[in-house]
Amino acid sequence: MRISVLTSNGHRPRSSAAAAPPAARRTTAVLATVCAGVLGSQVLHRHRDWGATAAEARATLPGDEFVPEPAEQTTLAVTVDAPAREIWAWLVQIGQDRGGMYSYDWLENLVGLRIHSAVQVQDEWQHLAAGDRVVVVPEGYRPMPAGYAFAVARVDPPTSLVLRQAPPDHPWNGVWSFHVVPVGDDRCRLLSRARTETQAATGLRIATRAMEPVTLVMTRRMLRGIKDRAERQALAAPGRAAAREPDAAPPSAPVPTRRS
């Protein structure tokens, strides 16, 4: 049985949400959005070493020496079923004006960054040296007219690529490094390490934490983009597919039986 409650004038009372003035509803929506954003940021912060083992997250990696303690760092990692040299061929191509970033191109282009990730290894993008620049934001980009680029601080093919940002060109003193670590025949771990000197200025600390969720998500996709490309290329290599198939038992091998 349904019971209707009426006011003295014969109308049903409005819910508190409907009765709230528009300004109050907008304030509530903003607060809910902020709370959801903070909660999501905290969840991602707890997973800032996404995919990395505890040992990988604690390890000292090439490039860490550029950023003294106290510092904050994150380490992301994926396993790639490909030789180090094939992973490196994709990694060394990164850059807005080179092979792209292998992340969410559609999202980067939605904000006008004009990034198009390569689907092939190109000879002209296979060389980086200390002092070169890896562009991530092109010059002329309206929110950042001067663009944004990392300086190449160290290159150790096919295992380490260290990108650097430091004052006065950048507000942060940090490194963004990539490491290809062989763990077996034709298998490697691909690591990304972001290490930044802890900021004394409150504004920079807030900005660092605010950008962390975006950086984590985009970098995770970047690692998987490199993984997908390297594994496809490795699988297509002559003789590789046959070599990866499990060995068949010889015809004369006895078949084990279960005793009752």
C-alpha positions, 0 to 999 in steps of 0.5 A: 500500500502506498501512502502519500503525505500532503502539505496543508495546501494539498501538495506533496512536499519537495525533497530537500535536494529539490528545495535547495537553491541553485547556488547550494546545489552547485556548491554541493556538486563542486564539493562532491567533485573535489572529494572524488578527485582527492580520493582518486588522487590518494588511491593513485598515490598509493599505487605510485610504484605501479607494476614495480616490485618492492626491490625495483622501487627501492633500487638505485638506478642510473640518473638518481645521482642527479637529484639529491635527497630529500627526494620523491620518486615513483617507479613504474614497470612492465614485463616485455617479452622481447630482447633489450635491443628491440625495446630500446629501438622504440624507447629511443624514438620518444618525443613529440617531434619524433616517434611520439609518446606511445600513450593516449594520443587521442587525449594528448591531441584533445588538448592540442599537443599534436602527438602521433605515436610511431608504429614503425622503428625509424632509422632517423630517430635511433640516435640520442646523445647527452645534451639533446632535447626530447620535446613533449610540448611543441613551441607555439602551444598556446598555454605554454608558448615556449614549449616544454622539453627534457634535456638528455642527461645520459644515454647507455644503449640499450639499457638506460635513458635519463632525461633531466629537468632543472632550474633555471629552465624548469621549476623542478629539479628532477629526472625522468629515466627509463631502464631496460633490465634483461631477466631471461632469454628475450624477456626484460623488465621496462622501468620508468623512474621519476625522481624529483627533489622535495620542494621547499615552496608549498605551491610547487609541492601542491603542483607536484601532487596535483599532476601525479595522477595524470603522470602515473596514468599516462606513463603507465600507458606509455610503458604498455605502448612500448611493450605492445610494439616491441612484442609484436616486432619480436614475434614477427622476427624470422624464426622467433614464433617457432622458437617460442612454441613449446617443444613437442615430446619425441614420438618414442617418449612414453606416456605416463599413466595413472595407477589405480 
